[in-house]
Structures are given as C-alpha cells and as structure tokens.
C-alpha cells in the first residue's frame, strides 16, 4: 500500500466540498488549535467552577447559546 500524504489527501477531500462545508472544516480546525491554548483551558475550567457553584445553589445552568455568545 503506497504511503498517503495526509496533507494532500485533506486538501483533495476538502476541495470537493461545497463552500459552506469548507467553512465548517476551517472552523473545526480552528477549534482544534484553540482548545490547546492555555487561556482556553483556563476559561473552560473557570466556567466549570461557576457551573458547579450555580448547580449547588440550585440555579439554572447557562444556555449553550449564551455560552457561545460569551465565547465569541
């Protein structure tokens, strides 16, 4: 089996996608890079601590849409 150049395969596969799907791939790659950043890890940990405090106090959790809006 010949060795496959992953970068070339990825470019080829993405090239056949519609524009909106290409955007999704780019967004996902950005997310993969982002989730390794220390500030992002700290942000997720802070939000997790706040959620635990709110849960213990009997408060409702923040909606996903609100979290996404805050993140942007």
Sine and cosine of phi, psi and omega as CSV:
sin_phi,cos_phi,sin_psi,cos_psi,sin_omega,cos_omega
0.00,0.00,0.82,-0.58,-0.02,-1.00
-0.93,0.36,0.51,-0.86,0.04,-1.00
-0.92,0.38,0.73,-0.69,0.00,-1.00
-0.98,-0.19,0.77,-0.64,0.09,-1.00
-0.98,0.18,0.94,-0.34,-0.10,-1.00
-0.87,0.49,-0.63,0.78,0.00,-1.00
-0.89,0.46,-0.70,0.71,0.02,-1.00
-0.90,0.43,-0.65,0.76,0.02,-1.00
-0.90,0.45,-0.69,0.73,0.01,-1.00
-0.88,0.48,-0.72,0.69,0.01,-1.00
-0.88,0.48,-0.68,0.73,0.02,-1.00
-0.89,0.46,-0.72,0.70,-0.02,-1.00
-0.90,0.43,-0.67,0.74,0.00,-1.00
-0.93,0.38,-0.59,0.81,-0.03,-1.00
-0.86,0.51,-0.43,0.90,-0.01,-1.00
-1.00,0.03,-0.03,1.00,-0.04,-1.00
-1.00,0.06,0.44,-0.90,0.15,-0.99
-0.92,0.39,0.35,-0.94,-0.08,-1.00
-0.81,0.59,-0.70,0.72,-0.03,-1.00
-0.91,0.42,-0.56,0.83,0.04,-1.00
-0.95,0.31,-0.57,0.82,0.08,-1.00
-0.87,0.49,-0.67,0.75,0.02,-1.00
-0.88,0.48,-0.66,0.75,0.04,-1.00
-0.88,0.48,-0.66,0.75,0.02,-1.00
-0.89,0.45,-0.71,0.70,0.01,-1.00
-0.88,0.47,-0.69,0.73,0.03,-1.00
-0.88,0.47,-0.64,0.77,0.00,-1.00
-0.92,0.40,-0.67,0.74,0.04,-1.00
-0.88,0.47,-0.66,0.75,0.05,-1.00
-0.87,0.49,-0.66,0.75,0.03,-1.00
-0.89,0.46,-0.69,0.72,0.00,-1.00
-0.87,0.50,-0.65,0.76,0.03,-1.00
-0.93,0.36,-0.66,0.75,-0.06,-1.00
-0.90,0.44,-0.67,0.74,-0.11,-0.99
-0.92,0.40,-0.15,0.99,0.06,-1.00
-1.00,-0.06,-0.19,0.98,-0.02,-1.00
-0.96,0.29,0.65,-0.76,-0.04,-1.00
-0.88,0.48,-0.63,0.77,-0.02,-1.00
-0.90,0.43,-0.55,0.84,0.02,-1.00
-0.94,0.34,-0.67,0.74,0.05,-1.00
-0.88,0.48,-0.69,0.73,0.03,-1.00
-0.89,0.46,-0.65,0.76,0.01,-1.00
-0.88,0.47,-0.74,0.68,-0.01,-1.00
-0.89,0.45,-0.67,0.75,0.03,-1.00
-0.89,0.45,-0.67,0.74,0.02,-1.00
-0.89,0.45,-0.71,0.70,0.01,-1.00
-0.90,0.44,-0.59,0.81,0.04,-1.00
-0.91,0.42,-0.68,0.74,0.04,-1.00
-0.90,0.45,-0.68,0.73,0.02,-1.00
-0.89,0.46,-0.64,0.77,0.02,-1.00
-0.90,0.44,-0.65,0.76,0.03,-1.00
-0.90,0.44,-0.67,0.74,0.03,-1.00
-0.89,0.46,-0.71,0.70,0.01,-1.00
-0.90,0.44,-0.67,0.74,0.01,-1.00
-0.88,0.47,-0.70,0.71,0.00,-1.00
-0.91,0.41,-0.49,0.87,0.02,-1.00
-0.99,0.11,-0.02,1.00,0.03,-1.00
0.99,0.14,0.23,0.97,0.01,-1.00
-0.99,0.11,0.29,-0.96,0.04,-1.00
-0.97,0.22,0.45,-0.89,0.09,-1.00
-0.98,0.22,0.44,-0.90,0.06,-1.00
-0.94,0.34,0.66,-0.75,0.03,-1.00
-0.91,0.40,0.52,-0.85,0.03,-1.00
-0.83,0.55,-0.65,0.76,0.00,-1.00
-0.87,0.49,-0.63,0.78,0.03,-1.00
-0.92,0.40,-0.65,0.76,0.04,-1.00
-0.90,0.43,-0.68,0.73,0.01,-1.00
-0.90,0.44,-0.65,0.76,0.02,-1.00
-0.90,0.44,-0.65,0.76,0.02,-1.00
-0.91,0.42,-0.62,0.78,-0.02,-1.00
-0.91,0.41,-0.62,0.78,-0.04,-1.00
-0.95,0.33,0.00,0.00,0.00,0.00
